Amino acid sequence: MRDHYKRFHLWIKRKRDAKPKRTTVSIHSIVADLLALKLNQKLETPEATRAITKWLDKSLSTWQAYDPELPISQQASFLAIQAIADPKLLKKLNEEFELGKIVIHERMSAKPTM
């Protein structure tokens, strides 16, 4: 039986940080596999792990809504889901959010970089 979460070791470099900070994030294996496919990688390969790690490093380091007070794995998962989700579904989700029908943490509403 496969593990439900995959771990990625990152070096996060934020503008305000003097040097990169090493951290580990856990992302659900389905989300990680979908992100690997989005990045044109074969599943369960070292190349897929490197591609996801590089994408997470860049996305978290450049994301405007990054908040060091929130769990880093939660923010990484949020960005990965936004990257793989159907744009029509994201638009519908944003409309529901704007109408007040759903609540998303306000610090996690910025779009990821791809």
ChimeraX attribute file (.defattr): number of C-alpha atoms within 10 A of each C-alpha:
attribute: neighborCount
match mode: 1-to-1
recipient: residues
	/A:1	3
	/A:2	6
	/A:3	7
	/A:4	10
	/A:5	14
	/A:6	16
	/A:7	15
	/A:8	19
	/A:9	16
	/A:10	19
	/A:11	18
	/A:12	20
	/A:13	17
	/A:14	17
	/A:15	10
	/A:16	6
	/A:17	9
	/A:18	8
	/A:19	11
	/A:20	13
	/A:21	11
	/A:22	10
	/A:23	12
	/A:24	12
	/A:25	19
	/A:26	17
	/A:27	21
	/A:28	14
	/A:29	15
	/A:30	12
	/A:31	19
	/A:32	25
	/A:33	20
	/A:34	18
	/A:35	23
	/A:36	23
	/A:37	15
	/A:38	12
	/A:39	16
	/A:40	11
	/A:41	19
	/A:42	13
	/A:43	15
	/A:44	11
	/A:45	11
	/A:46	11
	/A:47	13
	/A:48	20
	/A:49	21
	/A:50	15
	/A:51	17
	/A:52	22
	/A:53	18
	/A:54	15
	/A:55	19
	/A:56	24
	/A:57	18
	/A:58	19
	/A:59	20
	/A:60	23
	/A:61	17
	/A:62	16
	/A:63	17
	/A:64	16
	/A:65	15
	/A:66	19
	/A:67	13
	/A:68	8
	/A:69	6
	/A:70	11
	/A:71	10
	/A:72	17
	/A:73	17
	/A:74	14
	/A:75	21
	/A:76	20
	/A:77	18
	/A:78	17
	/A:79	22
	/A:80	22
	/A:81	18
	/A:82	18
	/A:83	20
	/A:84	17
	/A:85	13
	/A:86	10
	/A:87	11
	/A:88	9
	/A:89	11
	/A:90	15
	/A:91	11
	/A:92	11
	/A:93	15
	/A:94	15
	/A:95	13
	/A:96	13
	/A:97	14
	/A:98	11
	/A:99	10
	/A:100	10
	/A:101	9
	/A:102	11
	/A:103	10
	/A:104	11
	/A:105	6
	/A:106	8
	/A:107	12
	/A:108	18
	/A:109	15
	/A:110	12
	/A:111	14
	/A:112	20
	/A:113	16
	/A:114	12
